[in-house]
Amino acid sequence: ITDLFHVIEEVAFRRIDVRLAQKLVALAGPDGTLQATHATLATELGSVREVISRQLQDFQRRGWVELGRGVVRITAPAALARLAEER
């Protein structure tokens, strides 16, 4: 039950960009690459694919990530880490 309350609190009160940055940083391999679809990330974050796609496109416009089919490569790990630390 505690885990459920934690998930509800995150979904209800934390910004999606911060939560996505945290997930990307946590899942990225040593080379900054992770194998994940937008739909998978959305499910793990309690969101929908369209929202995650928009946010990833914003990260790409900022030069923080490069997107491929089923692949996200972090190009600016320091910038994502700063965002992930926000509350």
N, C-alpha and C positions, 0 to 999 in steps of 0.2 A: 504494500500500500504506500509506503514511503517513496518508492521509486515512481509510482503513478503520480503522486503529488508533485514530485520534482519535475516530471515531464510536463504536467499541466502548468506549473509555475513558469517554466522556460517558454512554453508556447504562448502563454498569455502575456507575459511581462517583458520578454527579451526581444530585442530587434532581430529581424531575420538576417540582416547583413552581418551582425555580430555572430549569431549562431552559425551561419554558413561559414564564415571565416574560421571559427573554432573547429568546425568539422573538417574543413579542408586541411588545416594545419595538423590536426590529429591523424588524419588518414594518409597524408602524403608520405611517400617513401623517401629514402635518403636523397634521391635525385629530384625530389619535388613533384613527382608524378603520382597520380592516383587513378585507378581504374574504377570509374563510377559513372552511371548515367544520371541525368538530371532527375529522372523519376525516382531512382534509388535514394539520392540525396534528399529529395522532397519527403519521401516516406520516413527516412531516419530523423528528419527535422520537424515532422508533423506539419508539413506544408503541402503545397501542390506544385507540380512540375513547372507550370507557367511562371510562378513567382520565383522559383529557383533559377529558371532559365534567364529571366530578366535580371536577376541579381548577378548571375555569372557573367552576363553580357556587360553589365556595368563594371564588374571587376576587370573584364577584358579591356574595355575602353580605357580604364585607368592604367593598364599595363601590368596588372598584378597577376593575371593568369592567361594562359593560352588554352583554347578549347578545341577538342577534336571529338570524333565520334566515340563516346564512352570513355574519354580520357580528359583529365584536367591536369595541366602542368602549371605549377606555381612558378611565376617568373620574378615576383617581388615578395619573398617570404617575410622580410622585415615589415613591410606595409601591412600584410595580412595579419601578422602576429600583433601589431599595434592595434588593429581593429578588433582582433579576437580578445584582447585584454580589456576592452571597454565593457562597462556594466550598464 
